[in-house]
């Protein structure tokens, strides 16, 4: 076995999951794997489960050891997205154990912890690279150093009263002035998330595209559009309240409409661990109930 040091990231969860967490730590201890763990998550575990004492902890990407072999995310897809802020551009591979329902990113079932870890520790996996989006503005620093998203970057109206106008320029050419509740710019990874629920297409990872999906557009013939991942998208917002909300995965900020933003492909990718029996289309079929006669439900 080559891997000897891993990082663990997680968030507060329902204590019914505790037996699976204890199984994980027992397995790692039996294999003599060195563990570093996210401090906030570790504090939660110490109060709710039997886990090893005196583990090395980290708080942010700044104190995450660079010599770890991979990071294990414990939770759902939301936890995986949060873990991306820790991994950043380090190139450290990441695997997700799903502690809830079936996930697209965290797709290792909690019942398969030992068998999945055994395969990862024996290098029986492939790396799937996932592109990210970045957002910035000449007028204001956005989200500190966490201005990147694995799923999507979205602009919303500030309140519930009226729509906003999103003037979108693609490589400095006017694409459209969207009169809508907002606009989603999604990666292939994010194409199965919020964008999908707003009518956007599913895009395969690695296809080299992003999708721009309007949220409840006033003009019903304005449809989602798939664009090259090499594009640069500039957005200028008009709103009666002179404010709008910008979200970057799970992070959000309220901005004034004089803040213009630029969205482009981030300068790094995330390395997702995929086991040999993982199937992207299998996950789609299961998650979206493809091929099932829904009349029986």
Secondary structure as GFF3:
##gff-version 3
##sequence-region A 1 297
A	DSSP	beta_strand	5	10	.	.	.	ID=ss1
A	DSSP	three_ten_helix	15	17	.	.	.	ID=ss2
A	DSSP	alpha_helix	18	30	.	.	.	ID=ss3
A	DSSP	beta_strand	34	38	.	.	.	ID=ss4
A	DSSP	alpha_helix	39	48	.	.	.	ID=ss5
A	DSSP	beta_strand	56	58	.	.	.	ID=ss6
A	DSSP	beta_strand	70	75	.	.	.	ID=ss7
A	DSSP	alpha_helix	77	87	.	.	.	ID=ss8
A	DSSP	beta_strand	93	98	.	.	.	ID=ss9
A	DSSP	beta_strand	108	109	.	.	.	ID=ss10
A	DSSP	three_ten_helix	110	112	.	.	.	ID=ss11
A	DSSP	alpha_helix	113	121	.	.	.	ID=ss12
A	DSSP	beta_strand	125	136	.	.	.	ID=ss13
A	DSSP	beta_strand	148	149	.	.	.	ID=ss14
A	DSSP	beta_strand	152	157	.	.	.	ID=ss15
A	DSSP	beta_strand	164	170	.	.	.	ID=ss16
A	DSSP	beta_strand	173	180	.	.	.	ID=ss17
A	DSSP	beta_strand	182	186	.	.	.	ID=ss18
A	DSSP	three_ten_helix	189	192	.	.	.	ID=ss19
A	DSSP	alpha_helix	194	197	.	.	.	ID=ss20
A	DSSP	beta_strand	209	215	.	.	.	ID=ss21
A	DSSP	beta_strand	225	228	.	.	.	ID=ss22
A	DSSP	beta_strand	232	238	.	.	.	ID=ss23
A	DSSP	beta_strand	243	248	.	.	.	ID=ss24
A	DSSP	beta_strand	251	256	.	.	.	ID=ss25
A	DSSP	beta_strand	261	275	.	.	.	ID=ss26
A	DSSP	alpha_helix	280	288	.	.	.	ID=ss27
A	DSSP	three_ten_helix	294	296	.	.	.	ID=ss28
###
